[in-house]
């Protein structure tokens, strides 16, 4: 984030410190504007749940939903306990994590989970969101969510290679088809990370800023997706 502040300072002719002040003033306004435009993803703390999403997007009952974890790098904390909590064994670095649920057709981010430390397992992070619905729907996820259970949700996973054995040709074909479908959630993550604030190493120490940056990145991705579909 700091290189961006330096660049913004040059562009607008103000010192880097003042740029930082203005960024923190304007971030909540951008967040609010995306909310007025109805482009922000649903959040647990705002009372939205999976059932409401399925009512707002009835096509999802047929299309299903895709889910995945999004990790973004953060600087190494000085505190030993924070170091342990934020270290991601998967990424081999300190990270912050969010779970996203996306529309498999448009790649729109429908739901954004709570910002968690990098050590949090994907399944546990989604379990903590306590999602529920009375409307049956399929949820396509990777093996990091193995064992996930949500009422009225059919969790779809790829076949896992048995120890010491090989997958059958049919299972390989099914995995290939599933991967071709699940690539849409990877496209959504790539769209989110076009925002450098969630792609580069996060260095801001102000509490809650990493969460609002992720919300805004998802909202801007949704705005871009909506504009793309309006043109077509």
MOWOJO-V728941 format. One record per backbone hydrogen bond with DSSP energy under -1.0 kcal/mol. CO is the residue of the C=O (numbers start at 1). NH is the residue of the N-H. Records with the same first field share a line. If there is no record, write none. Layout:
BEGIN
CO=NH  NH
END
This chain:
BEGIN
1=5
2=6
3=7
4=8
5=9
6=10
7=11
8=12
9=14
15=19
16=20
17=21
18=22
19=23
20=24
21=25
22=26
23=27
26=30
27=31
28=32
29=33
30=34
31=35
32=36
33=37
34=39
35=38
42=112
43=48
44=47
49=53
50=54
51=55
52=56
53=57
57=60
58=61
59=62  63
60=64
65=140
66=102
68=100
70=98
72=96
73=202
79=83
80=84
81=85
82=86
85=119
86=95
88=92  93
93=88
94=74
95=118
96=72
97=116
98=70
99=113
100=68
101=110  111
102=66
103=107
108=103
110=42
111=101
116=97
117=120
121=125
122=126
123=127
124=128
127=130
132=51
137=154
138=65
139=156
140=67
142=145
143=146
145=148
150=153
152=137
154=139
156=141
162=165
168=172
169=173
170=174
171=175
172=176
173=177
174=178
175=179
176=180
177=181
178=182
179=183
181=184
182=185
183=187
184=188
185=189
186=190
187=191
188=192
189=193
192=195
195=198
196=200
202=75
206=209
208=212
209=213
210=214
211=215
212=216
213=217
214=218
215=219
216=220
217=221
218=222
219=223
220=224
221=225
222=226
223=227
224=228
225=229
226=230
227=231
228=232
END
